[in-house]
């Protein structure tokens, strides 16, 4: 292989194995766990990944848990709190998995239309994503998930009408499962969880609504300006016509 600059040819030596091929990632996926993401869940998660705690941490990690449901969690290690998104319309096939990812890569995959992601449940090999005629490869992050006090856990549901399980356990190969007990089913505890979730997403939702209202208002203002300019042109034309008629009368 070579490339040409002016009258000079530069020949490049072929080096085998320097860069990985796509076949290297897709040849041994028979035992993978597959996450199937609902389209509405994908939008819900993509819009809220950046408000999950831990965005400013190195590699901006989030933790995906596939165990009795689909959960994406962010941590604030300074105050030992966490916020998790439960994808109630999505599901997975295969063994339980717990994996850490860079949230920016996950958001890119969702925004590209990736709706099926394969996880190797026995090793931290690259994740394989399919969807919208695209193949997406994501390298998971190393390290274990921080522990969190169950009283400092905020839960966001991608479908508000879905039932809330009282407990979810996250499996781990290097540590014992960490039970995460949600607030009791009393009205008081449930209202606290709702207040926390509203506090996390209210700013984003209000901003989206405000943007839509501003765009609608701007469109109305532009229509009004065009109408005023048109009316001015008509008034000017009418005045010019009247003045011309007056001049004709004086001739």
C-alpha positions as CSV (number, residue, x, y, z in Angstrom):
1,X,0.0,0.0,0.0
2,X,1.3,3.5,-0.8
3,X,0.2,7.1,-1.1
4,X,1.4,9.8,-3.4
5,X,2.5,13.4,-2.7
6,X,3.5,15.2,-5.8
7,X,6.1,13.2,-7.6
8,X,7.0,11.1,-4.5
9,X,5.4,7.7,-3.6
10,X,5.4,6.6,0.0
11,X,5.3,2.8,0.4
12,X,3.9,1.5,3.6
13,X,4.8,-1.9,5.0
14,X,1.7,-4.0,6.0
15,X,1.7,-4.9,9.7
16,X,-0.5,-7.8,10.7
17,X,-2.4,-7.7,14.0
18,X,-1.7,-4.1,14.9
19,X,-5.4,-3.1,14.8
20,X,-8.2,-5.4,15.8
21,X,-10.8,-6.6,13.2
22,X,-14.5,-6.5,13.7
23,X,-14.6,-10.3,13.4
24,X,-12.4,-10.5,16.5
25,X,-15.3,-9.1,18.6
26,X,-18.1,-11.1,17.0
27,X,-16.8,-14.6,16.5
28,X,-17.3,-15.9,20.1
29,X,-20.7,-14.5,21.3
30,X,-22.7,-17.7,21.7
31,X,-22.7,-17.4,25.5
32,X,-23.4,-13.7,25.7
33,X,-26.2,-12.1,27.7
34,X,-28.3,-9.9,25.4
35,X,-30.0,-6.7,26.5
36,X,-33.0,-5.7,24.3
37,X,-33.7,-2.0,24.8
38,X,-37.2,-0.6,24.2
39,X,-37.2,2.5,22.0
40,X,-39.0,4.6,24.6
41,X,-36.6,3.4,27.3
42,X,-33.7,4.4,25.1
43,X,-34.9,7.9,24.7
44,X,-35.6,8.2,28.5
45,X,-32.1,7.0,29.4
46,X,-30.3,9.0,26.8
47,X,-31.9,12.3,28.0
48,X,-31.0,11.5,31.7
49,X,-27.6,9.9,31.6
50,X,-25.9,13.2,32.1
51,X,-27.9,14.0,35.2
52,X,-27.0,10.8,36.9
53,X,-24.4,11.2,39.7
54,X,-20.7,10.7,38.9
55,X,-20.6,12.5,35.5
56,X,-17.5,14.5,36.6
57,X,-15.6,11.3,37.7
58,X,-12.8,9.9,35.6
59,X,-14.4,8.1,32.6
60,X,-17.8,9.3,33.7
61,X,-18.9,5.8,34.8
62,X,-22.4,4.3,35.0
63,X,-23.2,0.7,36.1
64,X,-25.6,-1.5,34.2
65,X,-27.2,-4.3,36.2
66,X,-29.1,-7.2,34.5
67,X,-30.6,-9.1,37.3
68,X,-34.3,-9.3,37.9
69,X,-34.7,-6.3,35.6
70,X,-32.6,-3.8,33.8
71,X,-31.0,-1.0,35.8
72,X,-28.5,1.8,35.0
73,X,-27.0,3.5,38.1
74,X,-24.8,6.5,38.8
75,X,-23.0,7.1,42.1
76,X,-22.0,10.2,44.1
77,X,-19.2,8.7,46.2
78,X,-18.7,11.9,48.1
79,X,-22.0,11.5,50.0
80,X,-22.4,7.8,49.2
81,X,-25.6,8.2,47.3
82,X,-26.8,6.9,44.0
83,X,-29.5,7.4,41.4
84,X,-30.7,4.5,39.2
85,X,-32.9,4.3,36.1
86,X,-35.1,1.2,35.8
87,X,-35.9,0.3,32.2
88,X,-39.3,-1.3,32.8
89,X,-40.0,-2.0,29.1
90,X,-36.6,-3.5,28.3
91,X,-35.5,-7.0,29.0
92,X,-32.5,-9.3,28.8
93,X,-31.8,-12.9,27.8
94,X,-29.1,-14.9,29.4
95,X,-27.1,-14.9,32.7
96,X,-27.1,-12.0,35.1
97,X,-24.5,-9.3,34.4
98,X,-23.1,-6.3,36.2
99,X,-20.9,-4.0,34.1
100,X,-19.5,-0.5,34.2
101,X,-19.4,1.8,31.1
102,X,-18.5,5.3,30.1
103,X,-21.9,7.0,30.0
104,X,-20.9,9.0,26.9
105,X,-20.2,5.8,24.9
106,X,-23.5,4.4,26.1
107,X,-25.4,7.6,25.1
108,X,-23.7,7.5,21.7
109,X,-24.8,3.9,21.2
110,X,-28.4,4.8,22.1
111,X,-28.5,7.9,20.0
112,X,-27.2,5.8,17.0
113,X,-30.2,3.5,17.3
114,X,-28.5,0.6,19.0
115,X,-31.2,-1.4,20.7
116,X,-29.5,-4.8,21.3
117,X,-26.3,-5.1,23.3
118,X,-24.4,-8.2,24.1
119,X,-22.4,-8.7,27.3
120,X,-19.9,-11.4,28.1
121,X,-21.0,-12.6,31.6
122,X,-17.7,-14.2,32.4
123,X,-15.2,-11.6,31.3
124,X,-14.8,-7.8,30.6
125,X,-14.5,-8.2,26.9
126,X,-15.9,-5.5,24.6
127,X,-19.7,-5.1,24.4
128,X,-21.3,-5.7,21.0
129,X,-24.3,-3.5,20.0
130,X,-26.6,-3.9,17.0
131,X,-29.4,-1.7,15.7
132,X,-30.4,0.6,12.8
133,X,-28.1,-1.3,10.5
134,X,-25.1,-0.5,12.6
135,X,-22.5,-2.4,14.7
136,X,-21.3,-0.7,17.8
137,X,-18.4,-1.9,20.0
138,X,-17.9,-0.5,23.6
139,X,-15.1,-1.4,25.9
140,X,-16.3,-1.7,29.5
141,X,-14.5,-0.1,32.5
142,X,-12.7,-1.9,35.2
143,X,-13.4,-1.7,38.9
144,X,-16.2,-2.6,41.2
145,X,-19.3,-0.6,41.9
146,X,-19.3,1.5,45.1
147,X,-21.6,0.5,47.9
148,X,-24.6,2.8,48.7
149,X,-26.9,3.2,51.6
150,X,-30.4,2.1,50.7
151,X,-31.7,5.2,52.3
152,X,-29.7,7.3,49.8
153,X,-30.9,5.6,46.6
154,X,-33.2,7.5,44.2
155,X,-35.1,5.4,41.7
156,X,-36.3,6.8,38.3
157,X,-38.8,4.7,36.3
158,X,-38.9,4.8,32.5
159,X,-42.6,4.1,32.9
160,X,-44.4,5.8,35.8
161,X,-47.3,3.3,35.7
162,X,-45.0,0.3,36.2
163,X,-44.9,-1.5,39.5
164,X,-41.8,-0.9,41.7
165,X,-40.2,-4.0,43.1
166,X,-39.3,-3.9,46.7
167,X,-35.8,-5.2,46.3
168,X,-33.1,-5.6,43.6
169,X,-29.9,-7.5,44.0
170,X,-26.8,-6.9,42.0
171,X,-24.6,-9.9,41.3
172,X,-20.8,-9.7,41.3
173,X,-18.1,-12.1,40.6
174,X,-15.6,-10.5,43.0
175,X,-17.9,-9.7,45.9
176,X,-21.0,-10.8,47.5
177,X,-24.3,-9.5,46.1
178,X,-25.2,-6.2,47.5
179,X,-28.8,-6.0,48.6
180,X,-30.4,-2.7,47.8
181,X,-33.6,-2.4,49.7
182,X,-35.8,0.4,48.6
183,X,-37.9,2.5,50.9
184,X,-40.8,0.6,52.4
185,X,-44.1,0.6,50.5
186,X,-45.7,3.2,52.8
187,X,-47.1,6.3,51.3
188,X,-44.6,8.4,53.2
189,X,-41.5,6.6,51.9
190,X,-42.8,6.4,48.4
191,X,-43.5,10.2,48.4
192,X,-39.9,10.8,49.4
193,X,-38.6,8.7,46.5
194,X,-40.9,10.6,44.1
195,X,-39.7,13.9,45.4
196,X,-36.1,12.9,44.9
197,X,-36.7,11.7,41.4
198,X,-38.6,14.9,40.6
199,X,-35.7,16.9,42.0
200,X,-33.3,15.2,39.6
201,X,-35.2,15.5,36.4
202,X,-37.4,18.5,37.0
203,X,-34.8,20.9,35.7
204,X,-34.2,18.9,32.5
205,X,-37.9,18.5,31.8
206,X,-38.7,22.1,32.5
207,X,-35.9,23.2,30.2
208,X,-37.2,21.0,27.4
209,X,-40.7,22.4,27.8
210,X,-39.3,26.0,28.0
211,X,-37.4,25.4,24.8
212,X,-40.5,24.2,23.0
213,X,-42.5,27.1,24.2
214,X,-39.8,29.6,23.2
215,X,-39.6,28.1,19.7
216,X,-43.4,28.4,19.4
217,X,-43.3,31.9,20.7
218,X,-40.5,32.8,18.3
219,X,-42.5,31.4,15.4
220,X,-45.5,33.5,16.4
221,X,-43.3,36.6,16.7
222,X,-41.8,36.0,13.3
223,X,-45.3,35.6,11.8
224,X,-46.4,38.9,13.4
225,X,-43.4,40.7,12.1
226,X,-44.0,39.5,8.6
227,X,-47.7,40.5,8.9
228,X,-46.7,44.0,10.1
229,X,-44.2,44.4,7.3
230,X,-46.8,43.3,4.7
231,X,-49.4,45.7,6.2
232,X,-46.8,48.6,6.0
233,X,-46.1,47.8,2.3
234,X,-49.9,47.8,1.6
235,X,-50.3,51.1,3.4
236,X,-47.4,52.6,1.5
237,X,-48.9,51.4,-1.8
238,X,-52.3,52.8,-0.9
239,X,-50.8,56.2,0.0
240,X,-48.8,56.3,-3.2
241,X,-51.9,55.5,-5.2
242,X,-54.0,58.2,-3.5
243,X,-51.2,60.8,-4.1
244,X,-51.0,59.8,-7.7
245,X,-54.8,60.2,-8.1
246,X,-54.7,63.7,-6.5
247,X,-51.9,64.7,-8.9
248,X,-54.0,63.5,-11.8
249,X,-57.0,65.6,-10.6
250,X,-54.8,68.8,-10.6
251,X,-53.7,68.3,-14.1
